[in-house]
Amino acid sequence: MILHAGLIARRGPQGWRGVLIEGRSGAGKSDLALRCLDLGFRLVADDRVLVWSSDGRLFGRAPDTLSGLMEIRGLGVRPVPALPLAAIGLVVRLGEAERLPDRETVKHLGVELPVLTLAGLESSAPVKLSHALDHLG
């Protein structure tokens, strides 16, 4: 299945853990991913993510034609060092974030994942995403 989303990952004690970034076109998916790269994340896929499940886990990668490429608004499509794939541990939805949200999950291909809603263009969004991966993902 191909999703209109971005996928970034950060290395932790148990390997690379991915964050699927979902949102409407122009919501800031690539912008948030780009800012997360400065926090130690690596790009897996920008704009389109090919996802599949295996052994109860969800994985994602870029389609071959988009691998290692990222659209950077104002600069165009640029090459960026990227991972070939990552296990997905968290879904971030771009939108209006609630102050004290209830825990939310989503199922993709039968795999249940925690969801965090973020205002992706806020300056604190990359740090919030990083904390959520540590505590939810």
N, C-alpha and C positions, 0 to 999 in steps of 0.2 A: 504494500500500500504506500502511496506517495502522499505526504502531507505538505500543505503550504505552511512552512514553519522553518525555524532555524534550529541548529543543534550545536551546542558547545559542551566541552567536558573539562573537568579538572581532575588531576591525579590526587588520589588519597591513599591511605594505608592499604586499601583493598583494590587498588588499580584505578582506572579512569572511570568517572561517573558522569553521565551526561544529563544535560538540562535541555528539554525541548521547549523552545520559545514559540508560542502561538499568538496570533493576532491578525487583525485585518490588514490589508495592504496599506502601507504608509504609517502603520502604528508605531514603528520604531524597533522592529525585531532585529534588524541588522545593526542598528545603532547601539542597542543594548549589548548585543553580542560583541561588537567591536570594543566597547568600553570594558567588558569583562575580560578581554584578552590581556589588558593591563593588570589584572588581578591574578594572573596565572592560569586562566582558562585557555583552551585551544579550540579552534574552529573544527567542527566535524562537517557541518553542512550549512549553507546559507540559502534561504528562500524555498528550497524543496528538500524534503527528507524522505528517503526510502526507509520504511520501518518494517520490522518483522519480529516475531516472537520465537523464542526457543527456550525450553526448560523453564517456563514460567517467568521469563524476563523479556523485556522489550529492548530491541537494539535499533540503531539507526546509522545511516551513512548518506553521503551525497550521491546523487545520480552521477554516473561517469562524466557526463558533459559539464557538470558544475563542480567537480571535485577540486578543492584547493583554490576556489574562487569566492570572492565576497564583493557584494555591491556596497561601495562606500559612497554615500550620497555626496555629490559635489566633486568626486574624483573618478567615479565610474566603477567598472568591474576590475578588481585588482587581485593578483595572486597573493594568497596568505598561507603560511604553513598550516597544514591540517592533518588531523588524525584520520585514518581510513574508516573507522567506525567507533561506536561507543555504546555501552549499555546505558539505557535511560533510567534515571532514578527520580526525576522530578519534572513536572510540567509547569511552566510559567505562562500565564495568560496575561496579555497586555490589555489593560483597561483601568477602570476606576477602582482603586484599592480601598477596601473597608478598613476602618481603624482597628477593630478587633474581630476578624473574620472567624467563622466556624471552619473547622477542618473540612476540606473538600478533597474528593478523589475523582479520577476519571479512568475509564477503561479504554485501552487501545489494544485491539486484537486479543481481548480477554485478559490482559494484564492490567491490574489496578495500580495506579500511581497517584501520589499526592500532588495537589495543585496549589499554586500560589498565584494570586492575582496581583499584578504590579502596575503602577503607572510608569511605563518603561522609560519615559524621557526625563523623569526626575533624576537629579544628580545622585541620589542615594540608591537608586535601583540596582546597580551592580553589587553593592555591598549587601543589600537585602537579599538578593538572589543567592549570593555566596553563603549567607547565614542560613537561608532556607535549605540549601543543599546539605549543609552540615547537620541540620536538625530534623528535616522532613524527608529528604531524599534518600 
